[in-house]
Amino acid sequence: MKLKELLHLATQGKIRELELLSLEGGIYLLRAHLAEQCRTLQDERGKAMHLRSSTHLRDLLRELPRGTPPPPCVLVQHVVHDEMCGVRNGVIAPLRMPISLASAW
């Protein structure tokens, strides 16, 4: 999904949650959870859009019409030590931390 569609769906209240995925190398990807599917934000060439930070995401969402509340958002980060060391048994869930899109603080 492109930014224009993301903003349109957010305006209509159809986005249940945004996930800002933290990846190795300081790259973030944005996934939007809709009622029936999960979609990744794409750039104009149709490739996954690389965001630089949560501030970059806030800047993108400034285009929401005034009075439209931003959807709930979580920062998702895998714990690399658990993946590298492999000490724990079973499924290792990523860290999911709510972040505010209205304010950086």
C-alpha positions in Angstrom: 0.0 0.0 0.0 1.2 3.5 -0.8 1.1 6.4 1.6 -2.0 8.0 0.0 -3.9 4.7 0.6 -2.6 4.5 4.2 -3.8 8.0 4.9 -7.2 7.3 3.4 -7.7 4.1 5.4 -6.5 5.9 8.6 -9.0 8.7 7.9 -11.8 6.2 7.6 -10.7 4.4 10.9 -10.0 1.1 9.1 -6.5 0.6 10.5 -6.6 -1.4 13.7 -2.9 -0.9 14.5 0.3 0.2 12.9 3.5 -1.7 13.5 6.9 0.0 13.1 9.3 -2.9 12.6 12.9 -2.2 13.7 15.3 -4.0 11.5 19.1 -4.4 11.5 21.0 -1.4 10.1 18.6 1.3 11.5 15.8 0.5 9.0 12.2 0.6 9.9 9.3 -0.9 8.0 5.6 0.0 8.6 2.8 -2.5 8.6 -0.8 -1.6 8.8 -3.2 -4.1 10.4 -6.6 -4.0 8.8 -9.6 -6.1 9.8 -8.8 -8.9 7.4 -5.1 -8.4 6.4 -1.8 -6.8 7.2 -0.2 -4.6 4.6 3.3 -3.0 4.3 3.8 0.6 3.3 5.4 0.8 -0.1 7.3 3.6 -1.9 6.4 4.9 -5.3 8.3 2.0 -7.0 6.3 -0.6 -5.1 9.1 -1.6 -2.8 8.9 -1.7 1.0 9.4 1.9 2.2 12.3 2.3 4.5 11.6 4.7 7.3 14.4 6.2 9.4 12.7 6.5 12.8 9.4 6.9 14.7 9.8 10.7 14.0 9.9 9.9 10.2 6.6 8.0 10.7 5.1 11.0 12.6 6.1 13.3 9.7 4.4 11.0 7.2 1.2 11.0 9.2 1.1 14.8 9.5 -0.9 14.7 6.2 -3.9 13.2 8.1 -6.8 15.6 8.1 -7.0 17.8 11.2 -9.1 16.1 13.9 -8.4 12.6 12.6 -6.7 10.6 15.5 -3.7 8.6 14.4 -4.2 4.8 14.7 -2.5 3.0 17.7 1.1 2.2 16.9 3.7 -0.2 18.4 7.4 -0.5 17.9 8.3 -4.1 17.2 11.9 -5.2 17.8 13.3 -8.7 18.0 15.8 -9.3 20.8 19.0 -10.1 18.9 20.8 -11.7 21.9 18.1 -14.4 22.1 18.4 -15.0 18.4 22.2 -15.2 18.4 22.7 -17.2 21.6 19.7 -19.5 21.3 19.7 -20.0 25.1 16.0 -20.0 25.7 13.7 -22.8 24.6 10.4 -22.3 22.7 9.1 -19.4 20.8 10.8 -16.0 21.4 8.3 -13.2 21.0 9.5 -9.8 19.8 9.4 -6.8 22.1 6.2 -4.8 21.3 6.3 -1.3 22.8 3.4 1.2 22.3 4.5 4.6 20.9 2.7 7.8 20.6 2.2 9.3 17.1 0.8 12.5 18.5 4.0 13.5 20.3 7.6 12.5 20.4 7.5 12.7 24.2 
